[in-house]
Amino acid sequence: MMLNNLKIGTKFNILLIIVFIISIIVSGATLSNVIQGRAQYEVASQALVLMQMVNSVRYYTQNRIVPLLTPKLDTETAFIPEVVPSFSATEVFENFRQTPEYKNFLHKDAVLNPTNLRDKADSFEIGLIERFRKDSNNKQLSGFRSLPEAQLFYIAKPIVITQQQCLRCHSTPDQAPKSQLVAYGSDNGFGWKLNEVLGVQVVSVPSQEIFANAKRRWLLVMVLLVAIFAIIIILINFLINKFVIQRIRKIEKVAQNVSTGDVDADFEENSNDEIGGLAKAFNRMKSSLKIAMDMLNNS
């Protein structure tokens, strides 16, 4: 084999390089999975926090604002949109998005048949609604989607009406407040049913920057790992060369001199390790050879 023609130092370097490459590949893949998982956890946490914030506004509106405004719906000529929890949640979120760093954060209560057409579900949201309808036990969906503005991570939950009082504005037009019919008409937002998946609440957060930061962290760690491995290889080479290769070469040189007739050459080695033992064995062999040659010459 070709390796048989190589010197020990070269063989050892090849072995170290192979180990180095395998270690870098395994370490890089493992580290990438860990960092990517951490990045995804970070974007998911952001989305969950925003969804909880939106739902807090919705619950507050439902429990504190709706009881105050409901009696006015039949007396006011103009519909009061703040009586709708999803309207309040949407308005609060839009105010949140006014800050430049949050402009790509999105929230929508998407419904198949909304009263306000701005809440009408698009094709992506319709797909989510159908998935919730097919699996009633599924209470949350998440994943990535690409928009012209950015790549987003989304979390979606089904919108289900569970209280009869919520159907007053959405059962039939004759049951709805007159001010609502004046504001939105009688064509949209009716026919809703209890415990039916009517829409989907979707919160989306930008993920590109988070994953870009994760990639930069991965590259930095990989550069440090390569540098550390390179330093280790250089140090090991230095130690192997100083404490093994040079001593073996010295023994080899003395052995060559002895083989050409220089029986006075001495294998000087004071260490008690394996190489020292080899040198002592060579010295005994040299002494035996000298005695044999003297006996041969005297015979």
C-alpha positions as CSV (number, residue, x, y, z in Angstrom):
1,M,0.0,0.0,0.0
2,M,1.0,3.6,-0.6
3,L,0.9,4.3,3.2
4,N,3.7,1.8,3.7
5,N,6.1,4.1,1.8
6,L,5.3,7.1,4.0
7,K,7.2,8.1,7.1
8,I,5.7,7.9,10.5
9,G,5.3,11.7,10.8
10,T,3.4,11.8,7.5
11,K,1.2,8.9,8.4
12,F,0.4,10.5,11.8
13,N,-0.4,13.8,10.1
14,I,-2.8,12.1,7.6
15,L,-4.5,10.4,10.6
16,L,-4.8,13.7,12.5
17,I,-6.2,15.5,9.4
18,I,-8.8,12.7,8.9
19,V,-9.8,12.9,12.6
20,F,-9.8,16.7,12.3
21,I,-12.1,16.7,9.3
22,I,-14.5,14.2,10.8
23,S,-14.6,16.1,14.1
24,I,-15.3,19.4,12.3
25,I,-18.1,17.9,10.3
26,V,-19.8,16.2,13.3
27,S,-19.3,19.3,15.5
28,G,-20.5,21.6,12.8
29,A,-23.7,19.6,12.1
30,T,-24.5,19.2,15.8
31,L,-23.8,22.8,16.5
32,S,-25.9,23.9,13.5
33,N,-28.9,21.8,14.7
34,V,-28.6,23.3,18.2
35,I,-28.3,26.9,17.0
36,Q,-31.1,26.5,14.5
37,G,-33.3,25.0,17.1
38,R,-32.5,27.8,19.5
39,A,-33.3,30.4,16.7
40,Q,-36.7,28.7,16.0
41,Y,-37.5,28.6,19.7
42,E,-36.7,32.4,19.8
43,V,-39.1,33.3,16.9
44,A,-41.7,31.0,18.3
45,S,-41.5,32.6,21.7
46,Q,-41.9,36.0,20.1
47,A,-45.0,34.9,18.2
48,L,-46.5,33.3,21.3
49,V,-45.9,36.5,23.4
50,L,-47.6,38.6,20.7
51,M,-50.5,36.3,20.5
52,Q,-50.9,36.3,24.2
53,M,-50.8,40.1,24.2
54,V,-53.5,40.2,21.4
55,N,-55.7,37.8,23.3
56,S,-55.3,39.8,26.5
57,V,-56.7,42.8,24.6
58,R,-59.5,40.6,23.2
59,Y,-60.4,39.2,26.6
60,Y,-60.4,42.7,28.2
61,T,-62.7,44.0,25.5
62,Q,-65.0,41.0,25.8
63,N,-65.3,41.2,29.6
64,R,-65.0,45.0,30.3
65,I,-65.8,47.0,27.2
66,V,-68.6,44.9,25.6
67,P,-70.9,45.0,28.6
68,L,-70.6,48.8,28.6
69,L,-71.2,49.4,24.9
70,T,-73.7,46.7,24.1
71,P,-76.8,48.6,25.4
72,K,-75.8,51.5,23.1
73,L,-75.9,49.5,19.9
74,D,-79.6,49.8,19.5
75,T,-79.7,53.5,20.3
76,E,-76.7,54.8,18.5
77,T,-77.1,55.6,14.8
78,A,-73.4,54.8,14.2
79,F,-72.0,51.4,14.9
80,I,-69.4,51.2,17.7
81,P,-66.7,48.9,16.3
82,E,-65.0,48.8,19.7
83,V,-67.7,46.4,20.8
84,V,-66.0,43.8,18.7
85,P,-63.0,42.2,20.6
86,S,-61.2,41.3,17.4
87,F,-61.5,45.0,16.2
88,S,-59.8,46.2,19.4
89,A,-57.1,43.6,19.2
90,T,-56.4,44.5,15.5
91,E,-56.2,48.2,16.3
92,V,-53.9,47.7,19.2
93,F,-51.6,45.6,17.1
94,E,-51.6,48.1,14.3
95,N,-50.4,50.7,16.8
96,F,-47.7,48.3,17.9
97,R,-46.6,48.0,14.2
98,Q,-46.0,51.8,13.9
99,T,-42.6,51.4,15.4
100,P,-40.2,50.8,12.5
101,E,-38.5,47.7,14.0
102,Y,-41.9,46.0,14.3
103,K,-43.5,46.9,11.0
104,N,-43.1,43.4,9.6
105,F,-44.9,41.8,12.6
106,L,-48.3,40.7,11.5
107,H,-51.6,39.8,13.1
108,K,-54.9,38.9,11.6
109,D,-58.2,37.4,12.7
110,A,-59.0,35.9,9.3
111,V,-62.6,34.7,8.8
112,L,-64.2,33.0,5.9
113,N,-67.3,35.2,6.1
114,P,-66.4,38.3,8.1
115,T,-68.5,41.3,8.8
116,N,-65.6,43.6,8.0
117,L,-64.1,42.6,4.7
118,R,-60.6,43.5,5.9
119,D,-60.8,40.4,8.0
120,K,-61.5,38.1,5.0
121,A,-59.2,35.1,4.8
122,D,-56.8,34.8,1.9
123,S,-55.8,31.5,0.3
124,F,-53.1,30.8,2.8
125,E,-55.4,31.4,5.8
126,I,-58.2,29.4,4.2
127,G,-55.8,26.5,4.0
128,L,-55.2,26.8,7.8
129,I,-58.9,27.0,8.5
130,E,-59.5,23.8,6.5
131,R,-56.8,22.0,8.5
132,F,-58.4,23.0,11.8
133,R,-61.8,21.9,10.5
134,K,-60.4,18.5,9.5
135,D,-58.8,17.9,12.8
136,S,-60.8,19.3,15.7
137,N,-58.2,18.2,18.2
138,N,-55.5,20.4,16.6
139,K,-55.4,23.7,18.5
140,Q,-52.3,25.3,17.0
141,L,-50.3,25.3,13.8
142,S,-47.0,26.9,13.1
143,G,-44.4,27.1,10.3
144,F,-42.7,29.4,7.9
145,R,-44.1,31.4,5.0
146,S,-42.5,33.8,2.6
147,L,-43.9,37.2,1.8
148,P,-42.4,40.0,-0.4
149,E,-41.5,41.9,2.7
150,A,-39.7,39.1,4.6
151,Q,-39.7,35.5,5.6
152,L,-42.1,35.0,8.5
153,F,-42.6,32.4,11.2
154,Y,-46.3,32.1,12.0
155,I,-48.4,30.6,14.8
156,A,-52.1,30.0,14.1
157,K,-55.1,29.1,16.3
158,P,-58.7,28.5,15.3
159,I,-61.4,31.0,15.9
160,V,-64.4,29.3,17.4
161,I,-67.5,31.0,18.9
162,T,-68.4,29.3,22.2
163,Q,-70.8,31.8,23.7
164,Q,-74.4,32.3,22.5
165,Q,-74.2,36.1,23.1
166,C,-71.5,36.4,20.5
167,L,-73.9,35.3,17.8
168,R,-76.2,38.3,18.1
169,C,-74.2,40.2,15.5
170,H,-73.6,37.1,13.3
171,S,-76.6,34.8,13.3
172,T,-79.1,36.5,11.0
173,P,-79.5,40.2,9.9
174,D,-82.8,40.6,11.7
175,Q,-81.0,39.8,15.0
176,A,-78.1,42.2,14.4
177,P,-78.0,45.8,15.7
178,K,-79.4,48.3,13.1
179,S,-76.2,50.4,13.4
180,Q,-74.2,47.3,12.4
181,L,-76.4,46.9,9.3
182,V,-75.9,50.5,8.4
183,A,-72.2,50.3,8.8
184,Y,-71.5,46.9,7.1
185,G,-74.7,45.9,5.4
186,S,-76.6,42.6,5.6
187,D,-74.6,40.5,3.1
188,N,-71.5,39.6,5.2
189,G,-70.8,38.1,8.6
190,F,-73.9,36.1,9.2
191,G,-74.7,32.4,9.4
192,W,-72.1,31.7,12.1
193,K,-72.6,28.7,14.3
194,L,-71.5,27.8,17.8
195,N,-68.4,25.6,18.2
196,E,-67.6,25.8,14.5
197,V,-64.2,26.8,13.2
198,L,-65.1,30.1,11.5
199,G,-61.6,31.5,11.0
200,V,-58.0,31.5,12.2
201,Q,-56.0,33.9,14.3
202,V,-52.5,34.2,12.9
203,V,-49.5,36.0,14.4
204,S,-46.4,36.2,12.2
205,V,-42.9,37.4,13.2
206,P,-39.9,38.1,10.9
207,S,-37.4,35.2,11.1
208,Q,-34.7,36.2,8.6
209,E,-32.7,38.4,11.0
210,I,-32.9,35.9,13.8
211,F,-31.7,33.0,11.6
212,A,-29.0,35.3,10.1
213,N,-27.7,36.0,13.5
214,A,-27.8,32.3,14.3
215,K,-25.8,31.6,11.2
216,R,-23.2,34.2,12.1
217,R,-22.9,32.7,15.6
218,W,-22.4,29.3,14.0
219,L,-19.7,30.6,11.6
220,L,-17.9,32.3,14.5
221,V,-17.9,29.1,16.6
222,M,-16.8,27.0,13.7
223,V,-13.9,29.4,13.0
224,L,-12.9,29.1,16.7
225,L,-13.2,25.3,16.5
226,V,-11.0,25.2,13.4
227,A,-8.4,27.4,15.0
228,I,-8.4,25.3,18.2
229,F,-8.1,22.1,16.2
230,A,-5.3,23.6,14.1
231,I,-3.4,24.7,17.2
232,I,-3.9,21.2,18.7
233,I,-2.5,19.6,15.6
234,I,0.5,21.9,15.5
235,L,1.2,21.2,19.2
236,I,0.8,17.4,18.8
237,N,3.1,17.5,15.7
238,F,5.7,19.4,17.7
239,L,5.6,17.0,20.7
240,I,5.6,13.9,18.5
241,N,8.5,15.2,16.5
242,K,10.5,16.2,19.6
243,F,9.8,13.2,21.8
244,V,9.3,10.4,19.2
245,I,10.4,11.2,15.6
246,Q,13.8,12.8,16.4
247,R,14.7,10.1,18.9
248,I,13.8,7.3,16.4
249,R,15.8,9.1,13.7
250,K,18.8,9.2,16.0
251,I,18.6,5.5,16.7
252,E,18.2,4.9,12.9
253,K,21.3,6.9,12.2
254,V,23.4,5.0,14.8
255,A,22.0,1.7,13.5
256,Q,23.1,2.6,9.9
257,N,26.6,3.4,11.2
258,V,26.8,0.1,13.1
259,S,25.6,-1.7,9.9
260,T,28.6,-0.3,8.0
261,G,31.1,-1.5,10.6
262,D,31.2,1.3,13.2
263,V,30.8,-0.9,16.2
264,D,31.9,1.9,18.6
265,A,28.8,3.9,17.8
266,D,26.5,4.1,20.8
267,F,22.7,4.2,21.1
268,E,22.6,7.0,23.6
269,E,19.2,7.0,25.2
270,N,18.6,7.8,28.9
271,S,14.8,7.5,28.9
272,N,13.1,4.4,30.3
273,D,10.1,4.6,27.9
274,E,9.6,2.3,24.9
275,I,12.1,4.2,22.7
276,G,14.7,4.0,25.5
277,G,14.1,0.3,25.8
278,L,14.6,0.0,22.0
279,A,18.0,1.8,22.3
280,K,19.1,-0.5,25.1
281,A,18.1,-3.5,23.1
282,F,20.2,-2.2,20.1
283,N,23.2,-1.6,22.5
284,R,22.9,-5.2,23.7
285,M,22.6,-6.4,20.1
286,K,25.7,-4.3,19.1
287,S,27.7,-5.8,22.1
288,S,26.7,-9.3,21.1
289,L,27.6,-8.6,17.5
290,K,31.0,-7.2,18.5
291,I,31.8,-10.3,20.7
292,A,30.8,-12.5,17.8
293,M,33.0,-10.6,15.4
294,D,36.0,-10.7,17.8
295,M,35.5,-14.5,18.3
296,L,35.4,-14.9,14.5
297,N,38.5,-12.8,14.0
298,N,40.4,-14.8,16.7
299,S,39.5,-18.2,15.4
